[in-house]
């Protein structure tokens, strides 16, 4: 049940994984062993929330808030019963789920770089959320993921105004460009993050 709930929880854009969405009244202790097994065998990735974007991120890891991602974007599409034709033709039915697929893809690319640690960040009592927060060497890099060419990045702007990082990334279908407060890295090039 935990495994099958991952696609729907990613599509809902929750601030964290919610056990009660697996089965009404569910508690963490009922699924901790299953989650550990899925993580240990490499079928899911657990991305924890960082309560503060400071080095080391591990020191600010919120154990009670995390998101679960699958191993592979193809697996997520298959579990979501997304037909290849829907993906290729950008079907309107696909609108709700493409953000989940895009985040899954970005995480998958980030996980290939062993030198980085991946978290996410959300403000305690606000709507601002950064899809991924990456620690690389002595930098904390916020990454905002956009599924199309939508270049609005309100949460990223709020984060930059508050924490003033050396580098802020928006990844989207748009071409590479540097702006005063962020760099847009095309989705296909997200694996090149560490070369920036």
Secondary structure as UniProt FT lines:
FT   HELIX           2..11
FT   TURN            12..13
FT   HELIX           19..21
FT   TURN            24..25
FT   HELIX           28..40
FT   TURN            41..42
FT   STRAND          44..50
FT   HELIX           57..60
FT   STRAND          61..70
FT   HELIX           73..79
FT   TURN            80..81
FT   HELIX           84..89
FT   HELIX           92..96
FT   HELIX           98..110
FT   TURN            111..112
FT   TURN            114..115
FT   STRAND          116..122
FT   TURN            124..125
FT   STRAND          129..136
FT   TURN            137..138
FT   STRAND          139..145
FT   HELIX           154..163
FT   STRAND          168..172
FT   STRAND          177..178
FT   STRAND          183..186
FT   HELIX           187..195
//
